[in-house]
Amino acid sequence: MLSELKKRSSEFKNTKVIQGDITKLSEILEKEDIKNPVLMLVQNTLETIEGDWKKVLEEMKKIAEKYHGEIIISFFRQEALKNWGIDLYSSISEMTGEPDLEKTEFDRGIFVSKKGYTSKWRSREEIQDIKKFFR
């Protein structure tokens, strides 16, 4: 995914892809000339982060406030996993692996592939709690 992001972002002069430990975002960006950053967690990446995802949100919030930026987070809704989600993962199985329906927990919003890729699809309540974090 990183190579695709680098390829696509190369079209924009004001964009720079930075790879690193997002829980240390403040340290990583210390030497960068940043103005109005857009920090994004897309397609449920919050759940693929190793470690404490709350620490990630704290770092993103700190950077957005310091440099007058924005934060965009997209979540997959738990209710959509059973129908739409399984179709999605089947279509990208080259990256994630085939869905493992025996290990996937639809009632908890936990997707598991046969390669071991996991993703958490958030409930409406969980999404509301995360929104409150930024107020």
C-alpha positions in Angstrom: 0.0 0.0 0.0 2.9 2.4 0.7 4.3 2.1 -2.8 0.9 2.8 -4.2 0.5 5.9 -2.0 3.9 7.2 -3.0 3.1 6.7 -6.7 -0.2 8.5 -6.4 1.0 11.3 -4.2 3.9 12.1 -6.5 1.4 14.0 -8.7 1.1 16.7 -6.0 3.9 19.1 -5.3 2.7 19.8 -1.8 2.5 16.2 -0.6 5.1 14.1 1.1 4.7 10.5 2.2 6.5 9.7 5.4 7.0 6.2 6.7 7.5 5.6 10.4 6.0 4.6 13.7 2.8 6.7 13.9 2.9 6.5 17.7 6.0 8.7 17.4 4.6 11.1 14.8 5.7 14.2 16.8 9.3 13.1 16.7 9.2 12.1 13.1 7.8 15.4 12.0 10.1 17.6 14.1 12.4 18.3 11.2 9.7 18.7 8.5 8.4 22.0 7.3 4.7 21.4 7.9 1.8 23.7 7.2 -1.9 22.6 7.4 -1.3 18.9 7.4 -4.1 16.4 6.5 -3.6 13.3 8.6 -5.6 10.4 7.4 -6.5 6.9 8.6 -8.5 5.3 5.9 -10.4 2.1 5.4 -10.2 1.0 8.9 -6.4 1.3 9.4 -7.0 2.3 13.0 -7.4 -1.4 13.8 -4.4 -2.6 11.9 -2.1 -0.4 14.0 0.1 -2.4 16.4 0.0 -1.1 19.9 -2.4 1.4 21.5 -4.6 3.1 18.9 -5.5 5.8 21.4 -1.9 6.9 21.4 -2.1 7.2 17.6 -5.1 9.5 17.9 -3.4 11.6 20.6 -0.4 12.1 18.3 -2.5 13.0 15.3 -4.5 15.5 17.4 -1.3 17.0 18.7 0.1 17.5 15.2 -3.2 18.8 13.8 -3.5 21.4 16.6 0.2 22.5 16.4 0.2 22.9 12.6 -3.4 23.9 12.0 -4.2 20.7 10.2 -7.1 18.3 9.8 -7.7 14.7 10.7 -9.7 12.3 8.5 -10.6 8.9 9.7 -12.8 6.5 7.8 -14.4 3.5 9.5 -16.1 0.4 8.2 -19.4 -0.1 10.0 -19.8 -3.4 11.9 -23.3 -3.9 10.3 -21.8 -4.0 6.8 -19.2 -6.7 7.5 -21.4 -9.7 6.8 -22.5 -8.6 3.3 -20.5 -5.8 1.8 -17.3 -6.6 3.8 -16.9 -10.2 2.8 -17.3 -9.1 -0.8 -14.7 -6.4 -0.4 -12.1 -8.7 1.2 -12.8 -11.3 -1.5 -12.0 -8.7 -4.2 -8.7 -7.8 -2.5 -7.7 -11.2 -1.3 -4.4 -10.9 -3.1 -3.4 -8.4 -0.4 -5.3 -9.7 2.6 -5.9 -13.3 1.9 -9.2 -15.1 1.4 -11.8 -14.5 4.2 -11.8 -17.1 6.9 -15.5 -17.4 7.8 -14.8 -19.7 10.7 -12.7 -17.2 12.5 -14.5 -14.0 11.4 -16.8 -12.8 14.2 -19.6 -10.9 12.6 -21.4 -10.0 15.8 -18.2 -8.3 17.1 -17.1 -6.8 13.8 -13.9 -8.8 13.6 -12.7 -9.9 10.1 -10.0 -12.5 9.8 -8.4 -13.8 6.6 -6.8 -17.2 6.0 -3.4 -15.3 5.9 -4.1 -13.9 9.4 -5.0 -10.4 8.4 -7.5 -8.9 10.8 -9.7 -5.8 10.8 -12.2 -4.4 13.3 -15.4 -3.0 11.9 -16.7 -0.4 14.4 -20.2 -0.2 15.9 -22.1 3.0 15.9 -21.3 3.5 19.6 -17.6 2.9 19.1 -17.5 5.5 16.3 -19.3 8.0 18.6 -16.8 7.4 21.4 -13.9 8.1 19.0 -15.6 11.3 17.8 -15.8 12.5 21.4 -12.1 12.1 21.7 -11.6 15.0 19.3 -14.0 17.4 21.0 
